[in-house]
Amino acid sequence: MGSLGNGSGKWVRRFHAVPTGKIRLFCFPHAGGSASYYFPMSRSFDGRDVEVLAVQYPGRQDRRTEPCVTDLAVLADLIGEALDEWTDMPFAFWGHSMGALLAFEVARRREALGRSVPLLLFASGRRAPSRYRDGRVHLLDDPGLTAELTRLGGTDPRLLAEPDLRAAILPTTRADYQAVETYVDTLGTPVSCPITVVIGDSDPDVTLEEAADWAGHTTGRFDLKVLPGGHFYLESRRREVLAVITGALNRSLPVPTAEGTAS
């Protein structure tokens, strides 16, 4: 598992280096998730032109001794700064659920600061930032939060069944839910990069209409893909997800000219 120097080593995980890669895909985990969730995606792209980099939030795995960040805007600020060392080549963002909001906010901040921006933003399993629901999962007691995680899937039931492991999972997950459930899109400004939204057709946390409203958050191209499955559709539909990502990235990569420069 590789990283670069300075502060970015805390934030970015590279499971498979791709020296000849044409584009980097930064992956933002869901609430309660960690960088290792994207190891299978990184392995799927191994040998291709895409280098997968997973973002590691504080409070989990090798960062478990650090306090979680319960303000999504603050977390976006921190991540945006940490990515600078990795943006020396074309890149895109993929975010699932909470990660979709974070990817969007990081892209928006980078654009506002005049930094390089993603060629494409994938928003997976999440309604548009302008679509608000009165979420109160972070206020649930431990049994209630455990039931919510069981309902959505994405967390190994064996982990939730072990008291010690459950005690380690729930505080981090609750902190992430607090960040996402208290998030409000106060800026309202769109990003210029294209957005591709991917959802499961039976996801209880996002409707087709809520997903379609991401179109208002970009001045670029917008696409919406619906795959079979629930909130964690990507676990059973890895091949289809890979095809969606690959196709969209191929359309977004600069086209070399006869002189060898991108147009």
VOKE-137319 format. One record per residue (C-alpha): x, y negated, z; chain. Coordinates in steps of 0.05 Angstrom, whole numbers, plus 32768, in hexadecimal, padded with zeros to 4 digits. Each point is the difference from the previous one (the first is absolute). Layout:
BEGIN
<atom px="X" py="Y" pz="Z" mol="A"/>
...
END
This chain:
BEGIN
<atom px="8000" py="8000" pz="8000" mol="A"/>
<atom px="8023" py="7FC1" pz="7FE8" mol="A"/>
<atom px="7FFD" py="7FB7" pz="800F" mol="A"/>
<atom px="8025" py="7FC0" pz="7FF2" mol="A"/>
<atom px="8024" py="7FD4" pz="8032" mol="A"/>
<atom px="7FEA" py="7FC6" pz="802B" mol="A"/>
<atom px="7FB9" py="7FFF" pz="801B" mol="A"/>
<atom px="7FDD" py="8025" pz="7FC7" mol="A"/>
<atom px="8019" py="8044" pz="801A" mol="A"/>
<atom px="7FCB" py="7FFD" pz="8035" mol="A"/>
<atom px="7FC8" py="7FF4" pz="7FCF" mol="A"/>
<atom px="800F" py="8029" pz="7FC1" mol="A"/>
<atom px="8009" py="804B" pz="7FF7" mol="A"/>
<atom px="801C" py="801F" pz="7FC0" mol="A"/>
<atom px="7FF7" py="804B" pz="7FFE" mol="A"/>
<atom px="801A" py="800C" pz="7FBA" mol="A"/>
<atom px="8030" py="7FCF" pz="7FDF" mol="A"/>
<atom px="7FF5" py="7FF6" pz="7FB5" mol="A"/>
<atom px="803F" py="7FDF" pz="7FE5" mol="A"/>
<atom px="7FE4" py="7FFB" pz="7FBA" mol="A"/>
<atom px="7FBB" py="7FE9" pz="8016" mol="A"/>
<atom px="7FDD" py="7FC9" pz="7FDA" mol="A"/>
<atom px="7FD1" py="7FEA" pz="8038" mol="A"/>
<atom px="7FF8" py="8005" pz="804B" mol="A"/>
<atom px="7FBE" py="8010" pz="801F" mol="A"/>
<atom px="7FF8" py="7FE6" pz="8048" mol="A"/>
<atom px="7FCC" py="8029" pz="8026" mol="A"/>
<atom px="7FDA" py="7FE3" pz="803B" mol="A"/>
<atom px="7FE1" py="8033" pz="8031" mol="A"/>
<atom px="7FBA" py="8001" pz="801C" mol="A"/>
<atom px="7FEE" py="7FEF" pz="8049" mol="A"/>
<atom px="8025" py="8030" pz="802D" mol="A"/>
<atom px="802A" py="8018" pz="7FC5" mol="A"/>
<atom px="804B" py="8000" pz="7FF7" mol="A"/>
<atom px="8033" py="8000" pz="7FC8" mol="A"/>
<atom px="8004" py="804B" pz="7FFF" mol="A"/>
<atom px="7FB9" py="8004" pz="7FE7" mol="A"/>
<atom px="801C" py="7FED" pz="7FBC" mol="A"/>
<atom px="8036" py="8036" pz="7FFE" mol="A"/>
<atom px="7FD4" py="802C" pz="7FD2" mol="A"/>
<atom px="7FF5" py="7FC6" pz="7FD1" mol="A"/>
<atom px="804A" py="7FF1" pz="7FFE" mol="A"/>
<atom px="800E" py="804A" pz="7FF1" mol="A"/>
<atom px="7FCC" py="7FFF" pz="7FC8" mol="A"/>
<atom px="8024" py="7FC6" pz="7FDF" mol="A"/>
<atom px="8045" py="801E" pz="800A" mol="A"/>
<atom px="8023" py="8006" pz="7FBC" mol="A"/>
<atom px="7FD4" py="7FCB" pz="7FE1" mol="A"/>
<atom px="800C" py="7FB5" pz="7FF5" mol="A"/>
<atom px="7FDD" py="7FEC" pz="8040" mol="A"/>
<atom px="8023" py="7FF9" pz="8043" mol="A"/>
<atom px="7FD0" py="8004" pz="803A" mol="A"/>
<atom px="800F" py="7FD6" pz="803E" mol="A"/>
<atom px="7FD5" py="8008" pz="803E" mol="A"/>
<atom px="7FF4" py="7FC8" pz="8031" mol="A"/>
<atom px="8009" py="8012" pz="804A" mol="A"/>
<atom px="7FD7" py="7FD7" pz="8031" mol="A"/>
<atom px="8018" py="7FF7" pz="8048" mol="A"/>
<atom px="7FE6" py="802E" pz="8036" mol="A"/>
<atom px="8006" py="8043" pz="7FDE" mol="A"/>
<atom px="8032" py="8037" pz="7FF1" mol="A"/>
<atom px="8047" py="7FE4" pz="8003" mol="A"/>
<atom px="7FE2" py="7FBC" pz="8013" mol="A"/>
<atom px="7FD4" py="801B" pz="8038" mol="A"/>
<atom px="8023" py="7FD8" pz="8036" mol="A"/>
<atom px="7FEE" py="7FBE" pz="7FDD" mol="A"/>
<atom px="7FBE" py="7FDE" pz="800F" mol="A"/>
<atom px="7FCA" py="8006" pz="7FCB" mol="A"/>
<atom px="7FEB" py="7FC0" pz="7FDC" mol="A"/>
<atom px="7FB6" py="7FF4" pz="800A" mol="A"/>
<atom px="7FFB" py="7FC3" pz="7FD2" mol="A"/>
<atom px="7FFF" py="8013" pz="7FB6" mol="A"/>
<atom px="8018" py="7FBB" pz="7FEA" mol="A"/>
<atom px="803D" py="8005" pz="802D" mol="A"/>
<atom px="800F" py="8046" pz="7FE7" mol="A"/>
<atom px="7FFB" py="7FE8" pz="7FB8" mol="A"/>
<atom px="8031" py="7FC8" pz="800E" mol="A"/>
<atom px="8033" py="8030" pz="801E" mol="A"/>
<atom px="7FFA" py="8033" pz="7FC8" mol="A"/>
<atom px="8004" py="7FCA" pz="7FCA" mol="A"/>
<atom px="8044" py="7FEA" pz="801A" mol="A"/>
<atom px="801A" py="8046" pz="8008" mol="A"/>
<atom px="7FF3" py="8013" pz="7FB7" mol="A"/>
<atom px="802E" py="7FCC" pz="7FE2" mol="A"/>
<atom px="803C" py="802F" pz="7FFF" mol="A"/>
<atom px="7FD8" py="8032" pz="7FD7" mol="A"/>
<atom px="7FE3" py="7FD2" pz="7FCB" mol="A"/>
<atom px="803C" py="7FFD" pz="7FD1" mol="A"/>
<atom px="7FD9" py="8027" pz="7FCB" mol="A"/>
<atom px="7FB7" py="8003" pz="7FEA" mol="A"/>
<atom px="7FD2" py="8019" pz="8037" mol="A"/>
<atom px="7FB7" py="800E" pz="8010" mol="A"/>
<atom px="7FD8" py="8009" pz="8040" mol="A"/>
<atom px="7FD3" py="803A" pz="8014" mol="A"/>
<atom px="7FD7" py="7FF9" pz="8040" mol="A"/>
<atom px="7FCD" py="802F" pz="801D" mol="A"/>
<atom px="7FC8" py="7FE6" pz="802D" mol="A"/>
<atom px="8021" py="7FD0" pz="8031" mol="A"/>
<atom px="803D" py="8005" pz="7FD3" mol="A"/>
<atom px="7FD8" py="7FE3" pz="7FC6" mol="A"/>
<atom px="7FF2" py="7FC0" pz="8027" mol="A"/>
<atom px="8049" py="7FFC" pz="8015" mol="A"/>
<atom px="8019" py="800A" pz="7FB9" mol="A"/>
<atom px="7FD2" py="7FC9" pz="7FE8" mol="A"/>
<atom px="8015" py="7FCF" pz="8037" mol="A"/>
<atom px="804A" py="800E" pz="7FF5" mol="A"/>
<atom px="7FF8" py="7FF5" pz="7FB5" mol="A"/>
<atom px="7FDA" py="7FBF" pz="800D" mol="A"/>
<atom px="8035" py="7FE7" pz="8030" mol="A"/>
<atom px="8039" py="8010" pz="7FD1" mol="A"/>
<atom px="7FDD" py="7FDB" pz="7FC8" mol="A"/>
<atom px="7FF3" py="7FC3" pz="802C" mol="A"/>
<atom px="804A" py="7FFE" pz="8013" mol="A"/>
<atom px="8018" py="8006" pz="7FB9" mol="A"/>
<atom px="801E" py="8045" pz="800A" mol="A"/>
<atom px="7FFC" py="8039" pz="7FCF" mol="A"/>
<atom px="7FBB" py="8020" pz="7FFE" mol="A"/>
<atom px="7FE8" py="8046" pz="7FEF" mol="A"/>
<atom px="7FF1" py="8011" pz="7FB9" mol="A"/>
<atom px="7FC2" py="8023" pz="8019" mol="A"/>
<atom px="7FDA" py="800A" pz="8041" mol="A"/>
<atom px="7FDB" py="8041" pz="800F" mol="A"/>
<atom px="7FCA" py="7FF9" pz="8035" mol="A"/>
<atom px="7FE9" py="8045" pz="8016" mol="A"/>
<atom px="7FC5" py="8012" pz="802D" mol="A"/>
<atom px="7FF1" py="7FB9" pz="8015" mol="A"/>
<atom px="7FC9" py="7FCE" pz="7FF3" mol="A"/>
<atom px="8014" py="7FBB" pz="7FE6" mol="A"/>
<atom px="801D" py="7FCE" pz="8032" mol="A"/>
<atom px="7FC2" py="7FD5" pz="7FF8" mol="A"/>
<atom px="7FD2" py="8039" pz="8015" mol="A"/>
<atom px="7FF9" py="7FFF" pz="804B" mol="A"/>
<atom px="7FE4" py="8035" pz="802E" mol="A"/>
<atom px="7FF9" py="7FF9" pz="804B" mol="A"/>
<atom px="8033" py="8036" pz="8011" mol="A"/>
<atom px="8007" py="8012" pz="8049" mol="A"/>
<atom px="8027" py="8041" pz="7FFD" mol="A"/>
<atom px="803A" py="7FE1" pz="8027" mol="A"/>
<atom px="7FD1" py="7FF4" pz="803A" mol="A"/>
<atom px="7FEC" py="804A" pz="8006" mol="A"/>
<atom px="8018" py="802B" pz="8039" mol="A"/>
<atom px="8030" py="8039" pz="7FF1" mol="A"/>
<atom px="7FC9" py="8034" pz="7FF2" mol="A"/>
<atom px="7FDD" py="7FCF" pz="7FD1" mol="A"/>
<atom px="8040" py="7FEF" pz="7FDB" mol="A"/>
<atom px="8011" py="804A" pz="7FFA" mol="A"/>
<atom px="7FBB" py="800D" pz="7FE3" mol="A"/>
<atom px="800A" py="7FC8" pz="7FCD" mol="A"/>
<atom px="8042" py="801D" pz="7FE9" mol="A"/>
<atom px="7FE0" py="8044" pz="7FFA" mol="A"/>
<atom px="7FC8" py="7FE3" pz="7FD6" mol="A"/>
<atom px="802E" py="7FDE" pz="7FCF" mol="A"/>
<atom px="8033" py="8038" pz="7FFB" mol="A"/>
<atom px="8049" py="7FF1" pz="7FF0" mol="A"/>
<atom px="8018" py="8014" pz="8046" mol="A"/>
<atom px="8011" py="8049" pz="800D" mol="A"/>
<atom px="7FCA" py="801A" pz="8030" mol="A"/>
<atom px="8035" py="8029" pz="8023" mol="A"/>
<atom px="8023" py="7FBF" pz="8015" mol="A"/>
<atom px="7FC0" py="7FE3" pz="801C" mol="A"/>
<atom px="7FF4" py="8041" pz="8026" mol="A"/>
<atom px="8042" py="7FFB" pz="8026" mol="A"/>
<atom px="7FF9" py="7FCF" pz="803B" mol="A"/>
<atom px="8048" py="7FE7" pz="7FFE" mol="A"/>
<atom px="8000" py="7FF6" pz="7FB5" mol="A"/>
<atom px="7FBB" py="7FE0" pz="8002" mol="A"/>
<atom px="8019" py="7FD0" pz="8036" mol="A"/>
<atom px="8038" py="7FEB" pz="7FD2" mol="A"/>
<atom px="7FD3" py="7FF7" pz="7FC3" mol="A"/>
<atom px="7FC5" py="7FDA" pz="801C" mol="A"/>
<atom px="8023" py="7FC0" pz="8019" mol="A"/>
<atom px="8022" py="7FF4" pz="7FBE" mol="A"/>
<atom px="7FC1" py="800E" pz="7FD9" mol="A"/>
<atom px="7FD7" py="7FD2" pz="802E" mol="A"/>
<atom px="8033" py="7FC8" pz="7FF6" mol="A"/>
<atom px="7FFC" py="8008" pz="7FB4" mol="A"/>
<atom px="7FB4" py="8000" pz="8002" mol="A"/>
<atom px="8002" py="7FC0" pz="8028" mol="A"/>
<atom px="802C" py="7FE0" pz="7FCB" mol="A"/>
<atom px="7FD3" py="8014" pz="7FC7" mol="A"/>
<atom px="7FBD" py="7FF5" pz="8023" mol="A"/>
<atom px="8012" py="7FBA" pz="8016" mol="A"/>
<atom px="801C" py="7FED" pz="7FBC" mol="A"/>
<atom px="7FDD" py="7FC8" pz="7FDB" mol="A"/>
<atom px="8013" py="7FE8" pz="7FBB" mol="A"/>
<atom px="8006" py="7FB7" pz="8014" mol="A"/>
<atom px="802A" py="7FEB" pz="7FC4" mol="A"/>
<atom px="7FD2" py="801A" pz="7FCA" mol="A"/>
<atom px="8035" py="7FF7" pz="7FCA" mol="A"/>
<atom px="8009" py="8037" pz="7FCC" mol="A"/>
<atom px="8041" py="8020" pz="7FEA" mol="A"/>
<atom px="8018" py="7FFC" pz="7FB9" mol="A"/>
<atom px="8015" py="8049" pz="7FFA" mol="A"/>
<atom px="7FCE" py="8033" pz="7FE5" mol="A"/>
<atom px="7FDA" py="8029" pz="8032" mol="A"/>
<atom px="7FEC" py="8049" pz="7FF7" mol="A"/>
<atom px="7FCF" py="8019" pz="8034" mol="A"/>
<atom px="7FF9" py="804B" pz="800E" mol="A"/>
<atom px="7FCA" py="801D" pz="802D" mol="A"/>
<atom px="7FDF" py="8042" pz="8010" mol="A"/>
<atom px="7FB9" py="8008" pz="7FE9" mol="A"/>
<atom px="7FE8" py="8016" pz="8045" mol="A"/>
<atom px="802A" py="7FD1" pz="802B" mol="A"/>
<atom px="7FD4" py="7FE9" pz="803A" mol="A"/>
<atom px="802B" py="7FC2" pz="800A" mol="A"/>
<atom px="7FFB" py="7FE0" pz="7FBB" mol="A"/>
<atom px="7FC8" py="7FFB" pz="7FCE" mol="A"/>
<atom px="8009" py="7FF8" pz="7FB5" mol="A"/>
<atom px="7FE7" py="7FB8" pz="8005" mol="A"/>
<atom px="8030" py="7FF0" pz="8039" mol="A"/>
<atom px="803A" py="801C" pz="7FD7" mol="A"/>
<atom px="7FEB" py="7FDB" pz="7FC1" mol="A"/>
<atom px="8005" py="7FBD" pz="8025" mol="A"/>
<atom px="804C" py="8007" pz="7FFF" mol="A"/>
<atom px="7FF9" py="7FE3" pz="7FB9" mol="A"/>
<atom px="7FF7" py="7FBC" pz="801F" mol="A"/>
<atom px="8043" py="8004" pz="8023" mol="A"/>
<atom px="802C" py="8000" pz="7FC2" mol="A"/>
<atom px="8007" py="7FD3" pz="7FC5" mol="A"/>
<atom px="801E" py="803A" pz="7FDA" mol="A"/>
<atom px="7FE4" py="8041" pz="7FE5" mol="A"/>
<atom px="7FD2" py="8029" pz="802C" mol="A"/>
<atom px="7FF1" py="804B" pz="7FFD" mol="A"/>
<atom px="7FD6" py="802C" pz="802C" mol="A"/>
<atom px="8009" py="804C" pz="8004" mol="A"/>
<atom px="7FD2" py="802F" pz="8025" mol="A"/>
<atom px="8018" py="8046" pz="8012" mol="A"/>
<atom px="7FDC" py="8039" pz="8022" mol="A"/>
<atom px="8008" py="8000" pz="804C" mol="A"/>
<atom px="7FF9" py="7FD9" pz="8040" mol="A"/>
<atom px="802B" py="7FCD" pz="8022" mol="A"/>
<atom px="803F" py="802A" pz="7FF8" mol="A"/>
<atom px="7FEF" py="8017" pz="7FBA" mol="A"/>
<atom px="804A" py="7FF9" pz="7FED" mol="A"/>
<atom px="8013" py="803E" pz="8028" mol="A"/>
<atom px="7FD7" py="802E" pz="7FD5" mol="A"/>
<atom px="8007" py="7FD9" pz="7FBF" mol="A"/>
<atom px="804B" py="7FF5" pz="7FFE" mol="A"/>
<atom px="8005" py="8011" pz="7FB6" mol="A"/>
<atom px="7FCA" py="7FCF" pz="7FED" mol="A"/>
<atom px="801E" py="7FCA" pz="802C" mol="A"/>
<atom px="8044" py="800B" pz="7FE0" mol="A"/>
<atom px="7FE0" py="7FF9" pz="7FBB" mol="A"/>
<atom px="7FDD" py="7FBF" pz="8014" mol="A"/>
<atom px="8040" py="7FE2" pz="801C" mol="A"/>
<atom px="802C" py="8016" pz="7FC6" mol="A"/>
<atom px="7FCF" py="7FE7" pz="7FCB" mol="A"/>
<atom px="7FF7" py="7FBD" pz="8021" mol="A"/>
<atom px="804B" py="7FF6" pz="800B" mol="A"/>
<atom px="8010" py="8012" pz="7FB8" mol="A"/>
<atom px="7FCF" py="7FCA" pz="7FE9" mol="A"/>
<atom px="8020" py="7FCD" pz="802F" mol="A"/>
<atom px="804A" py="800B" pz="7FF4" mol="A"/>
<atom px="8021" py="7FCC" pz="7FD4" mol="A"/>
<atom px="8009" py="8018" pz="7FB8" mol="A"/>
<atom px="8049" py="7FFF" pz="7FE8" mol="A"/>
<atom px="800C" py="7FD6" pz="7FC2" mol="A"/>
<atom px="802E" py="8012" pz="7FC6" mol="A"/>
<atom px="8038" py="7FDA" pz="8023" mol="A"/>
<atom px="7FF7" py="802A" pz="803F" mol="A"/>
<atom px="7FDE" py="7FCB" pz="802B" mol="A"/>
<atom px="7FBB" py="8004" pz="801D" mol="A"/>
<atom px="7FC8" py="7FD9" pz="7FE0" mol="A"/>
END
